[in-house]
Structures are given as C-alpha cells and as structure tokens.
Amino acid sequence: MGGALAPSRADETSPVSVASGVSYQYLTTWPVERLNHILTVDTPAFFGTTVAYTPARNAVRLYRVTYTSVVPERDNRPIVATGLLAVPDTGATSFPMVSYQHGTVYRKQQVPSFPDQSPETQLMIAQFAGQGYVLIGADYFGMGGSNEPQGFMVKGSHQQATYDMLLASRAVLEQMKIATPSLAIAGWSQGGFVTMAMLEKLESTGVTVRTATASAPLDVFAALNGFLQFPRTIDAGWVNSLFILSAFSYEEYYGLPGMAASMFAGEYYDTLRKAYENEPIDVSTIPSDLHKLIRPAYFDPQFFAMSAYGRIIAQTQAYRWVIKSPVRNYYGEADEVITPGVGQIAQTYQRAMGAGNMTVEAISTGKTNHRGTFATAVPQWKIWFDTP
C-alpha cells in the first residue's frame, strides 16, 4: 500500500489536518478490477459509445480534500470548498498530475469528491489514476461539501476554486511525501470552460501546462445566444438548465437581485429556484421549449446583449488572451450542446490575431454527441499527456 499514503488503518477515515485551512480524509480504495469494469462496462453504458481505453494497472486510493478559498465576486469573502485527490496505490513517491474539471451536474454531490455519483470522474480515475497519475478535481463552489450557493459558470470563482484546490492538493501530497513533477489540466463541457479559465489563471502566474478539453463552451455568449437566435434540430432538451443555473448563479454571486425573475416566465419561477437550490422538483414541469420558459424580450438580439444577464455572459469567456500553453480543444460534429464553431473558437481567435506558431488546436472527434465527444477524447488526452 505504501505507508506514506494514509494514516494508520485504525483512524484512516478521520480527517487529517495538513496546513492552515487544509485537511484530507480517506474515502476508499478502488481495486484494479473495479477500475477496469468502469472502463469496459460502466463508461460505455453511461456515455453511449464504446471506446478503447488503456486498462488500469494499479489500484487507486481516494481522498476528499477540504480547503479554504475566497469568492472573488463577493469581495474575496472566505469560504470552505472540497475536491477529490486520487493517488495511485503503488508505493511510489513520484507521479505526474492531472487536474480534472467536471461538467454540469444537477445534484450537489454528483462531483469528484463523491466519485460514486460521478461517472465522468470514475472514467478519469480509471484511465489516469489507474495508470499512474495523481488525479485531482475541485467540486466548485456550492457543490460537494461547500455550503455556498452554486456558482455555475461564475468565472472568477471557478478560477479560484481550481487554483486553490491545486495548492491544497500539493500541500496534502507534500505531507504524504509524494512528488508531482508535472501537471496537465483537462475538462469536459462546463469543465472545459473551467479548464481554460484555470489555464488563464495559471498563465498569469507564469505557469504553462498541457491543456485538453472536450465540448467546451469557451464563449458563453456565443453558445447561449445561439440557442435563442439559431436553434438547431439537434439542440438538447436540457439546454434550459444552462440558462436556469447561470441566471440564478449570477444573481447570487454578482449581487443582482431579480435577475432570474426578469428572465423567466413567472409561473415557473418558484420551481426554477428550487431546482437551482437542489430542492426536490418534478423536472417534467419545466418546459424544454425556451420560448415558453424565457420571456419574449430575450429573443431580441439587441435586448439580450444589453440586458444585465447578457452583459455578464459576454464577459464569460475563456480564450481571449495570447495563449502560451499547448492546448487541444476536442469537439464533436454532432454535439447537441456545443456547435463546431464554439468548439473551434479558441483556435480561430489565436489565428485571427496572426499567431504563427499555433499552440491551440481544435480537434474533431467525428460525428459524436456531447457525451460521446468526452468518451472519445479521454484516451486521446491520455496519449498526449503520456508523450514526453
């Protein structure tokens, strides 16, 4: 097992303090057999596509990390957040690290530090931690063990959550006497946006890292305005949740009372707030037809752009800077949420500036849908991260 990895068996489930505001708690160990079951049975069933993954070769010890952070949008108010630390159970003392940023979920505990409830996290654990990588993943503010309101697509808070989770994980690993000489970052869907936002934060500190995403809404204005102005026949019925979660999150985090009420038809408001607050609701009572859910004025492009909501999402982007790190943005040509144009937008922007030595590549996974794009991209991430 490697004695440096955890407290003694008698008390290993008790929280262990590491540094000011940082602690960790052992959850469980997943054996190789479970990891390979995830790769060959659970993942194809959940994501709806069969992909060849590299089989796991070692068991993985799972920990929940609790750490202090701050909310940039609320004058750096101190808070407590959580995330996952997955350590290969090999007895070795040095591993490469991957920080994984999770996609949109609808329940508070469908996040990395509750891995039994997160199929995407299970895939990342099996494919990366089961192959000798330390894997970490922030739960984001308002999710996991956080008592905050959910901060869906709140850029500054996403950057803070992931950066502080990285620092907290390194403090835990230092106490475990484990080195992580290299770092790569990756994420799917919402997590693709968060990954690129994290990259922007890292690059502002002088750090460059290999970065990979799948189905990333890197320009939230382009993505959401497209659903209103240019709906496609393949658009997912659940895109309504993107408007709901973001409107209530922006109201909370940017201190804009009434934002959600101004956007949504009045008869649905109470149900939508309950959905945002993770209270039990009948999901079938929320219309998937955006014209029924959202007030008519928001379908006018000029009104939408000038609204408080539109102005915020116009700033919610994660690609408009000179990117120095090597980046691969994977996109699906049949993705029901992210159009190929949005999938390629970071590459397009860098080229538009005249970047000659392209560090950002948009890579098609073929005619894959939203889940299929992620399932197909993960082994390609692994091959790239494995390459010296």
C-alpha positions, 0 to 999 in steps of 0.5 A, a space after each residue: 500500500 505504501 505507508 506514506 499514503 494514509 494514516 494508520 488503518 485504525 483512524 484512516 477515515 478521520 480527517 487529517 489536518 495538513 496546513 492552515 485551512 487544509 485537511 484530507 480524509 480517506 474515502 476508499 480504495 478502488 481495486 484494479 478490477 473495479 477500475 477496469 469494469 468502469 472502463 469496459 462496462 460502466 463508461 460505455 453504458 453511461 456515455 453511449 459509445 464504446 471506446 478503447 481505453 488503456 486498462 488500469 494497472 494499479 489500484 487507486 486510493 481516494 481522498 476528499 480534500 477540504 480547503 479554504 478559498 475566497 469568492 472573488 465576486 463577493 469581495 474575496 469573502 472566505 469560504 470552505 470548498 472540497 475536491 477529490 485527490 486520487 493517488 495511485 496505490 503503488 508505493 511510489 513517491 513520484 507521479 505526474 498530475 492531472 487536474 480534472 474539471 467536471 461538467 454540469 451536474 444537477 445534484 450537489 454531490 454528483 462531483 469528484 469528491 463523491 466519485 460514486 455519483 460521478 461517472 465522468 470522474 470514475 472514467 478519469 480515475 480509471 484511465 489516469 489514476 489507474 495508470 499512474 497519475 495523481 488525479 485531482 478535481 475541485 467540486 466548485 463552489 456550492 457543490 460537494 461539501 461547500 455550503 455556498 450557493 452554486 456558482 455555475 459558470 461564475 468565472 472568477 470563482 471557478 478560477 479560484 476554486 481550481 487554483 486553490 484546490 491545486 495548492 491544497 492538493 500539493 500541500 496534502 501530497 507534500 505531507 504524504 511525501 509524494 512528488 508531482 513533477 508535472 501537471 496537465 489540466 483537462 475538462 469536459 463541457 462546463 469543465 472545459 470552460 473551467 479548464 481554460 479559465 484555470 489555464 488563464 489563471 495559471 498563465 498569469 502566474 507564469 505557469 504553462 501546462 498541457 491543456 485538453 478539453 472536450 465540448 467546451 463552451 469557451 464563449 458563453 455568449 456565443 453558445 447561449 445566444 445561439 440557442 435563442 437566435 439559431 436553434 438547431 434540430 439537434 439542440 438538447 432538451 436540457 439546454 434550459 438548465 444552462 440558462 436556469 443555473 447561470 441566471 440564478 448563479 449570477 444573481 447570487 454571486 454578482 449581487 443582482 437581485 431579480 435577475 432570474 425573475 426578469 428572465 423567466 416566465 413567472 409561473 415557473 419561477 418558484 420551481 426554477 429556484 428550487 431546482 437551482 437550490 437542489 430542492 426536490 422538483 418534478 423536472 417534467 414541469 419545466 418546459 424544454 421549449 425556451 420560448 415558453 420558459 424565457 420571456 419574449 424580450 430575450 429573443 431580441 438580439 439587441 435586448 439580450 446583449 444589453 440586458 444585465 444577464 447578457 452583459 455578464 455572459 459576454 464577459 464569460 469567456 475563456 480564450 481571449 488572451 495570447 495563449 502560451 500553453 499547448 492546448 487541444 480543444 476536442 469537439 464533436 460534429 454532432 454535439 447537441 450542446 456545443 456547435 463546431 464553431 464554439 468548439 473551434 473558437 479558441 483556435 480561430 481567435 489565436 489565428 485571427 490575431 496572426 499567431 504563427 506558431 499555433 499552440 491551440 488546436 481544435 480537434 474533431 472527434 467525428 460525428 459524436 454527441 456531447 457525451 460521446 465527444 468526452 468518451 472519445 477524447 479521454 484516451 486521446 488526452 491520455 496519449 498526449 499527456 503520456 508523450 514526453 
